Amino acid sequence: MRGSLLMVVVVVVACTVGTTAVLRAQQARPPQGAGARERAEALRSSDATKRAAAAFELSKRPEEARAAMSALVELIGDATVVDPNIYRKQERWWSGQPDFTVGKEAARALTAAGGEAVAPLIAALGRAETEARRNAAWALGAIGDGRAEDALRAALRDEDKSVREQARWALGVVAERDGNVRVRGKRR
């Protein structure tokens, strides 16, 4: 009996110490989700740079990108040109790129969502905005999922040349990943 009582006391003390340590660790860092909520809200900002910066940050956070997928899909048609130097402080590879848009940042974030973004991106290939169709084709190529092949083939007949070029490139990537012959095309 005494051994059982001692065991119960040890378990209770261990649980109390463990719970206290977890609570202290949670208090030491900001609550999870607060930043995610701020980024999701920024996607709907009237400021194009804030929208682009939020999408850029989501591109580094796959779980958050999946959670914000509907807002990101809406944004891929946003042709507002932004200056990436404002929010991409550590990167300079885009220097000289004339049309860095909110829609391109949203497309990049959607690639972080991976396969879950394929169906919404396929649907976006039918949108009215050229920017949305071009960015959807690019994102589908960057994801490289074979489920997009038929939709990308249909996009080869798009009225806009830049959409056709992106679809050709994307088909090449998909074919390469599937082990098929590469279709030549222009990269983004």
Phi, psi and omega per residue, in radians:
M1 nan -0.799 -3.116
R2 -1.078 -0.675 3.117
G3 -1.128 -0.690 3.119
S4 -1.152 -0.746 3.133
L5 -1.112 -0.733 3.111
L6 -1.099 -0.694 3.122
M7 -1.114 -0.743 3.119
V8 -1.088 -0.772 3.129
V9 -1.071 -0.758 3.138
V10 -1.088 -0.764 -3.141
V11 -1.112 -0.777 -3.140
V12 -1.098 -0.770 3.124
V13 -1.110 -0.758 3.138
A14 -1.091 -0.736 3.129
C15 -1.141 -0.719 -3.140
T16 -1.120 -0.801 3.130
V17 -1.110 -0.752 3.132
G18 -1.112 -0.758 3.130
T19 -1.119 -0.738 3.117
T20 -1.081 -0.733 3.128
A21 -1.114 -0.724 3.124
V22 -1.117 -0.795 3.134
L23 -1.068 -0.734 3.106
R24 -1.109 -0.712 3.125
A25 -1.126 -0.689 3.125
Q26 -1.177 -0.631 3.130
Q27 -1.243 -0.463 -3.101
A28 -1.310 -0.360 3.133
R29 -2.119 2.734 3.128
P30 -1.116 2.639 -3.116
P31 -1.059 2.410 3.099
Q32 -1.106 2.457 3.109
G33 1.746 -0.417 -3.131
A34 -1.106 -0.804 3.106
G35 -1.152 -0.641 3.127
A36 -1.112 -0.744 3.108
R37 -1.099 -0.726 3.123
E38 -1.102 -0.739 3.119
R39 -1.138 -0.725 3.124
A40 -1.108 -0.706 3.097
E41 -1.158 -0.667 -3.123
A42 -1.137 -0.452 3.094
L43 -1.086 -0.402 -3.128
R44 -1.805 0.192 -3.130
S45 -1.140 2.675 3.046
S46 -1.343 -0.258 3.139
D47 -1.553 2.016 -3.091
A48 -1.048 -0.662 -3.138
T49 -1.130 -0.670 3.095
K50 -1.139 -0.701 3.106
R51 -1.089 -0.807 -3.123
A52 -1.127 -0.746 3.140
A53 -1.103 -0.713 3.121
A54 -1.124 -0.758 3.112
A55 -1.100 -0.721 3.105
F56 -1.041 -0.791 3.128
E57 -1.114 -0.674 3.117
L58 -1.156 -0.476 3.133
S59 -1.131 -0.287 3.119
K60 -1.740 0.022 -3.067
R61 -2.326 1.465 -3.049
P62 -0.920 -0.743 -3.121
E63 -1.119 -0.740 3.120
E64 -1.192 -0.641 3.114
A65 -1.098 -0.713 3.100
R66 -1.117 -0.693 -3.137
A67 -1.166 -0.537 -3.096
A68 -1.760 0.292 -2.995
M69 -0.980 -0.747 -3.090
S70 -1.120 -0.699 3.103
A71 -1.172 -0.671 3.131
L72 -1.163 -0.708 3.119
V73 -1.104 -0.679 3.072
E74 -1.054 -0.680 -3.054
L75 -1.330 -0.302 -3.053
I76 -1.122 -0.261 3.075
G77 -1.608 0.036 -3.113
D78 -1.380 1.867 -3.085
A79 -1.602 0.254 3.129
T80 -1.158 2.156 -3.137
V81 -1.363 2.360 3.138
V82 -2.216 2.825 3.084
D83 -1.730 1.859 -3.087
P84 -1.163 -0.285 3.116
N85 -1.096 -0.389 -3.104
I86 -1.260 -0.657 -3.048
Y87 -2.094 -0.177 3.085
R88 -1.839 1.192 -3.028
K89 -1.108 -0.579 -3.045
Q90 -1.609 -0.131 -3.063
E91 -2.060 2.494 3.104
R92 -2.383 0.289 -3.060
W93 -1.239 -0.331 -3.065
W94 -1.516 -0.037 -3.059
S95 -0.817 2.210 3.121
G96 1.603 -0.120 3.127
Q97 -1.307 2.029 -2.957
P98 -1.291 -0.447 -3.020
D99 -2.232 1.141 3.086
F100 -1.419 1.996 -3.011
T101 -2.044 2.848 3.042
V102 -1.029 -0.719 -3.139
G103 -1.049 -0.670 3.104
K104 -1.156 -0.681 3.103
E105 -1.144 -0.697 3.116
A106 -1.112 -0.711 3.112
A107 -1.085 -0.716 3.111
R108 -1.094 -0.727 3.116
A109 -1.120 -0.639 3.122
L110 -1.142 -0.519 3.091
T111 -1.155 -0.501 3.091
A112 -1.171 -0.505 3.111
A113 -1.249 -0.306 3.057
G114 1.172 -2.482 -3.040
G115 -0.993 -0.475 3.134
E116 -1.164 -0.362 -3.122
A117 -1.543 -0.151 -3.036
V118 -1.042 -0.908 -3.098
A119 -1.068 -0.812 3.099
P120 -1.113 -0.585 3.116
L121 -1.242 -0.661 3.069
I122 -1.061 -0.765 3.112
A123 -1.081 -0.633 -3.123
A124 -1.176 -0.356 3.081
L125 -1.111 -0.282 3.128
G126 -1.710 0.075 -3.108
R127 -1.269 2.817 -3.098
A128 -1.268 -0.615 -3.059
E129 -1.311 2.246 3.098
T130 -1.007 -0.745 -3.129
E131 -0.994 -0.728 -3.132
A132 -1.145 -0.788 -3.121
R133 -1.144 -0.772 3.136
R134 -1.095 -0.800 -3.126
N135 -1.194 -0.612 3.092
A136 -1.126 -0.761 3.123
A137 -1.079 -0.767 3.125
W138 -1.061 -0.846 -3.098
A139 -1.083 -0.690 3.100
L140 -1.091 -0.669 3.072
G141 -1.171 -0.720 3.140
A142 -1.132 -0.596 3.078
I143 -1.301 -0.702 3.051
G144 1.284 0.491 -3.109
D145 -1.527 2.252 -3.104
G146 -1.077 -0.354 3.118
R147 -1.095 -0.325 -3.108
A148 -1.535 -0.093 -3.006
E149 -0.980 -0.863 -3.105
D150 -1.104 -0.737 3.137
A151 -1.150 -0.664 3.111
L152 -1.202 -0.648 3.072
R153 -1.088 -0.702 3.091
A154 -1.125 -0.616 -3.141
A155 -1.193 -0.275 3.066
L156 -1.138 -0.259 3.109
R157 -1.800 0.199 -3.134
D158 -1.033 2.628 3.134
E159 -1.184 -0.419 -3.091
D160 -1.699 2.290 -3.106
K161 -1.085 -0.697 -3.100
S162 -1.164 -0.568 3.084
V163 -1.201 -0.752 3.113
R164 -1.061 -0.754 3.134
E165 -1.095 -0.738 3.127
Q166 -1.142 -0.706 3.122
A167 -1.122 -0.688 3.122
R168 -1.098 -0.797 3.109
W169 -1.066 -0.804 -3.107
A170 -1.078 -0.722 3.092
L171 -1.079 -0.654 3.095
G172 -1.081 -0.739 3.127
V173 -1.149 -0.795 3.135
V174 -1.064 -0.784 -3.141
A175 -1.097 -0.698 3.124
E176 -1.095 -0.761 -3.127
R177 -1.215 -0.546 3.104
D178 -1.457 -0.089 -3.137
G179 1.483 0.201 3.114
N180 -1.519 3.062 3.109
V181 -1.173 2.403 -3.118
R182 -1.293 2.357 3.032
V183 -1.613 2.192 -3.098
R184 -1.312 2.495 3.132
G185 -2.989 2.982 -3.112
K186 -1.490 2.355 3.063
R187 -1.397 2.814 3.140
R188 -1.094 nan nan
